[in-house]
Amino acid sequence: MREINIIIKNILFLIYFLISIVNSHNVSINNEEELINTIENYNLDEELKININDNSIDLSNKITINSNIKKLSLVGSSKDTSILKFENSNNGFLFDSISEITLTKLTIIGNLNFVKNKNIIFNDVKLNGGLDVEETYDWNLYHSLNNQNQYDTFYLENLSLYIQFKDFQYIGSSQEKENCINLFGNVIIDNSTFQGSSSCRDSLVSYDGEDRNSITITNTYFDGNYSNNCLSIYQAKSSSIELSHFEKGGAYQNGGGAIRAILSSLSIKDCKFKNNFTIHNGGNIYIYDSYSFDAENIESFNTTAIQKGGLIYMDTSLLSESVANIVNVNHNNEGIKVNPNTIKYGGLIASIEGSSILNIQNLYGSNLFGGYGAFTVTDNRGVLLYSNNENELASSFNVINGTFTNFYQDYEYISSTFIFIKKNIEISLNDCKIDNLYGRNAHFIYSEYSANIELNNVSLRNHITSIPSSFIRVDSISNTERSTIDLNSVNVNIFQPFDVLIKTNSADINISSSSFESIRNCGYTEECLKLLKNWNSGINDSSIAEIGPESNLTIMETSFTEVLGMTGFKAEKSSVIILDSCTLVMCFFEEGMILIDTNSYKNVGHYIINGGYFLSVMGGRSTIVTIKEIDSTSSVEINFSFFDSCFSVDYGAGIVYSLSYSNSTNTNISFNECFFMENSSADGGPSISLSMTKESEPYFSNKDDLIIENPDGFVTNPTKMILSPDSVNSTSILSGEILSETIKFQIINDYGSASEIMNIYSDRSIYFKKLTDIIFFNVEVDDPNNAMVIGNSISYCYNGFCEVPNVQIIGNPGKYKLQLKLITYGVHVEFEDHIGEIDLTIEECDTKEYTYRDIENKGFKSCYKPVCSHACANGSKCVDNDVCDCSGMPYTGQYCNEYYKLKREFYTNEAIKIVAYILFGISLITIIGIILYSTHPEIKAGSIEFLYVILVGIILNSIYVYYLSFDKTKKICIIGYLANNLGFSLVFGTIMIKSLRIYILFKYIKKSSVGLKRSKMYSIIFFIALVHISLMVFWIVTDNINITFNLTTDKKEYTACLYHNSKTLSTVFNLVILFIGCFLSYANRNVKKNFKEDLIVPAYTYILFTILMEFISSEKGISIEVQDLFNTIGTFINTIVTIYYLFFIKFYNLFTRKSIEESLSKNSLSKNSLSKNSGSLYNIKSNSKGNIASRGIIGTQKLDSNESLANSNNNSNGSLCNIANGLNKSSLFHNSSFINRSDHIKYSSNNSLHYNIPLHRK
C-alpha cells in the first residue's frame, strides 16, 4: 500500500509539473551578472526557468531568491559542463518562500538553503557544499489555533513540503557545521550518492519528520568518510530504505554508525552495510523509542560499536514496548580483531535495552571479535545480543534459523560469547547453528537476573574459553524470581573448559532429546591450568548442572558423552533433579556423578534416575554416587538402570561409595532393579558398593542376587583387627632382648573378610604406591612408665597382614600388653577398633650370668652378656658391648686400635705466628721506606726493582712461617711448598743475580764492556720460580700430594706432607742455586766494598740453614712441632740477615749522610777559607782514550766528545764546584741501572773535604 501511495504522488506531481511548464519563462545566462539581473528583474508570478548551457559560472556573493518568483527552475545541459561555483565556500543560494524549486543537470559548489518551500526537486544534480531545509512545523500557529485538527488541515494545505532527489550526487561541505544535510518534510531519495566530510560534526544526512512526514530512500549509496553518521532519522512517521549501501559511517556524538532512528518507524530492505563504526552504541543501526522496525535481507561486514550493538542497538525510554523484526541477515567481521578488549560492552550483533522485543529469523554471523557477548540483553557484556531492561514489562529476543561462526571475545570480567542478559528478558533460539566461539571469561548465555530461555533445535560446536565457563548461567540471587529454561534438541559438542554447564538459582529447567559431547573442565586444558597456577588456585569445581533451592531440573532422552568434570549434578535444598532415559558414556567425575554432602548446601537435594544407561563412566572413588554425609534433606532413587564397565580410578567402589555412618544412607539411597556388568575399582575395591558398615549401606532391591553373582561386589570399611592363625598370642623376654616370634594381625571388615587392597600390597608392589595409600602402625607397650620399645617401632602392613617387626624391648620385670596401633589407614577411613595386642612378660635378670645396666640411656636397664663385634686389639679386654679396656696402653679407640693424636703446643704455635707477623711487618715497613727514599743514591745504588723482588720473597717467607703453625692438610702442604720455594727463588735468586752481575763486571771486564742485561736477570729469577711452580702443577694434576700419618717416639700420631719423589729434584735444584750463589759471593770477596753490596753473609747464611732445615725435615723420628719450630727459626734468621745486609745498612748510611749534610750546612765555609785550600775539591783524571776514572766509580765508561766531566773553579762567588751539564743518570752496564756502593764523605789529612761522586753517562 505504501508503494502505491508513493507512485500516485509522483504521477500527480509530474502532471502538475508539465502543466506549469506552459506558463514558464526561459532565460539563458552566461555569467553572474546576468543571473542576478534575471532574478532581480523578474516580476511575473509564474515559473522562471534559468538555463546554464555548458557554462561554468563563478559566483562571488551569496544569492537570495525570494517570494516574487512562484516557481523556479535552474537547468543545465549536464552536471559535468553546467557549473555554478561560489568562490567563497560559505556562500550559496537562499531560496526564500518560493513554492516550487527544480534543479536539473547542474553542479553547484556552495551552500543551498531552503526556507518556506513546498516542492524541491533535485534531478541529476551534483552538490559540493551544505544543504539546509528549514523546518515546516509552525509552533506559533499551532499554539494560536489551539486545535490539532485545524492545524493539521492548515499544515497540509500550506506548510507541507515535498523534496525529491533523483540521480543526486553529494560531496560534503568544507564548512564547519553540525550536519552536512538537514532535511524536513516528505523526502524521496532515489539512485543517489552521498559522501561525508570531516567538517560535519555529526551526520551526513539528518532528517526530521516532525512526527508527520516520511522519508523514502532507494538505490542510494552513503559514504560517511569515517567522519559522519550516514543517516539520522528523527520523528519520522514512516521511513523506508531499500537497495541502498552504507559505508564508512562514523558516529562520534551519538550512536548509529550508518543509521540512527529516534521516535520513528523504520523499514530497511535489501541493504548492505560495510566498514561502519561508532564509539557509542549501534555500529550499523541505532534504534531509540522505535514505533516499529523491520529489516530484511541485510548484509553487514566489518562493523564496530565500541559500546554496544554491532549490527543493531535498541533502547526504549518513553514507549511501553518497541518491536524489531529482522529477517535474513548476514553479519560478518564485527569488532576489532587486533585488540578485542577495545569493545567495552559488546552485543556484537544486537544489544537490547528497555522494553524491547527483537525477533531475528535466518541470521548468519561470523568472525566477530571482542565485547562481553554476541547478544547482550543487559547493561553490557554480550557478544551477539545485548539487552538491558529496567522496565517491568519483559523484553523479548527471538532468533529463527540463525547461523553463527567464528566469534571472539576477550573481556577480562564475566561476560558471554553469545547472549548477555540483565533483567526481564525472554530468549528464544530456534533452528540455529553456532560454531567456533572463543572467549576469555565468557559464558554462552549469561544472565544476572531471572530469565526465560528457550532453545529449540540449536547446535553449538567448539566453544573455547580461557577461564572455565558455563553453557547457561543465571546468577540471580533472588529466590522469588524464577527462571525458566527449556532445551529441546540442543546439541553441544566441544565445550572447554567448563565450570557448570547449566547453573541457576531458582529455576525450572527442562532438557529433552539433546546431547552434550566432549565437555571438559580446566584440568584438561593447558592454557586454563597455567592461569590457575598463576592464581595459586586448584582445578575448578565443575559439574553438568548446579541448581539453587526449590528448583527443578528434568532431563529426558539426553546423552552425555566424554563429560570430564568434578561432579555430574548438584542441587540445593528442596530441589529435584530427574534423569529419564538418559545415557552417560565415557564420562569422568572426580567425586562421582552425584555427590551427597549435607555439610555443604550445594550437595543436597533429591535425585531420581529412571531407565538410565551408564557405559564406561569413571570417577575418583566412585562413578555414580558419592556420599560424605546424608540426612532427610537428600535422597537418590535409581530405578531400572544399567551400569556397564564403570570404573573408579582410586580405591573405592565401581558404583557407590559412602563415608557416612548414618542409617539414612540405607533409607534414602536406593537402587531398584538395576543391572551391573563388569564394573570395578582400582586396587581391588568392590565392583558395586563400599560403605562404612553394613547398616549404613545403600539399599539394593536385588542385593542377594548380586552377591551370588559377584561376592566381592559389596565391601565395608575395616571395622576391627584380629590375630592371624600363625601368630603367637603371648611372649616372654629379658629386658633388652629383640622380639623373634611371629606376631601378625589382620584388618577385617563388616563382611568378615580382609581388605583386598592389603593383599595387593606385596613386597614388590608397595614401592609403587603413594605413601598416603599405605597403612602404617606403631608398636608400643601399654605401660610406658615401666617398659618401652626401642628401635624402629614404626612399620607398615603388606601381603594382607600387619606384622610386628623385630623390635627391642626394655623395661622393668613384669607383665604388660604389647600393642600394635594403626597410625594411618591408607585408603580406608579410621575405625574405632584399630589396636591389636598380645600378652608380654619381661623376666627377672640373673646378674651372675648377665650384665644388668642402662646401656640404652632410656631409664631402663638391659639384661645382657657383653659382646664386642670386633676383636679387641693389642691385648685389651672386652668389658661391655663393643667396648674394650685400653687402660695402661698407648692406644685408644673403641677397640684399642688407634693412636693418640699429637696435640700442638699452644705457645709454640703462637710464637710461630708472631714470627710470621714480625717478618710481614718488617717487609711492609721496608717497602714504605724504599718508596719514600727511592730517589736517594743509597737506595738507587741497590737497584730498586730487585729490592722489591727480595721484599716480595720475604713476604712469601712470612706466609710460609704462618702456615707452619697448622696441622698438615693437602691444602696447607700446597701453600707451604709454594710460599717457601717461591720465597727462596725471589730472595736468594736475587742475591745470586746481584753477585753474578758483580762477578761479570770484575772478572770479565776486559772481554766485555757490557754488563748483564736486566731482562736476563729477571729471566733467571723467573726460571728458578718456574721450576717449583711446574713441579707443583705436575703434582696437583697427577694427584701426588698426600698426607701421611707418622708417629713420634712416644707413639703420638701426627700428619706430615708427602710429596712425589720428584721433590728430590726441587731440593737438589735449590742446593745447586745455593752453591752457585756461594761460589759467586766467594769469588767477589776481593772486590772493593765501594763497588759491591755485602752479599756474602746472606748467601752463606742461606746455604747453612737451608741444608740444616732439609736435613731435619728428612729425619722421621723428630716431632713435627720441632721440625716446624726449627724451620721457623731458620727462615727467620735467613730473612733477618738478608734485611740487615741489603736494607738496614743502606738506610743507616742514608740517615748518617743526611746528618752530616745538615751539620755542614750549619757550619759552611767562608769564601776565603775555601779559596786557600791547597787541593781541589775533586780529583778528576782523564786519559788519552777518553776513559774517565773517579773515586767511588766501579768500572770505566767512554764519554762523548761533547761531554765534560766537571769543572772545578774558584770563582768570585766562592762556589765549591760546578759539575758540567750533560751528565745524566746511568748505570755501569749497557742499558742497565747504575750500581754504586754509596757516596762517602771523608776528611783528608789536610782537613780538605773529598766527595766520592758517581759518574753519570748521558
Salt bridges, closest charged atoms under 4 A:
ASP124 OD1 - LYS79 NZ 3.20
ASP132 OD2 - LYS177 NZ 2.74
ASP152 OD1 - ARG212 NH2 3.14
GLU176 OE1 - ARG201 NH1 3.94
GLU178 OE1 - ARG201 NE 3.17
ASP190 OD2 - LYS166 NZ 2.63
ASP202 OD1 - ARG260 NH2 3.12
GLU334 OE1 - HIS331 NE2 3.60
GLU353 OE2 - LYS308 NZ 2.93
ASP379 OD2 - LYS422 NZ 3.48
GLU390 OE2 - LYS422 NZ 3.36
GLU448 OE2 - ARG381 NH1 3.06
ASP475 OD1 - ARG473 NE 3.03
ASP499 OD2 - ARG473 NH1 3.36
ASP508 OD1 - ARG482 NH2 2.77
GLU526 OE2 - LYS530 NZ 3.71
ASP541 OD2 - LYS570 NZ 2.16
GLU546 OE2 - LYS503 NZ 3.86
GLU546 OE2 - LYS602 NZ 3.48
GLU562 OE1 - ARG520 NH2 3.49
GLU591 OE2 - LYS628 NZ 3.68
ASP683 OD1 - LYS769 NZ 2.79
GLU697 OE1 - LYS703 NZ 2.36
ASP726 OD2 - LYS744 NZ 3.31
GLU780 OE2 - LYS821 NZ 2.92
ASP839 OD1 - LYS817 NZ 2.43
GLU849 OE2 - LYS865 NZ 3.14
ASP880 OD2 - ARG853 NH1 2.02
GLU945 OE1 - ARG1014 NH1 3.40
ASP1039 OD1 - LYS970 NZ 2.72
ASP1050 OD2 - LYS1052 NZ 3.95
GLU1053 OE1 - LYS901 NZ 2.33
GLU1093 OE1 - LYS994 NZ 2.79
GLU1093 OE2 - LYS1146 NZ 2.23
ASP1124 OD2 - ARG904 NH2 2.99
ASP1124 OD2 - LYS968 NZ 3.10
GLU1157 OE2 - ARG1153 NE 3.13
ASP1239 OD2 - ARG1153 NH1 3.08
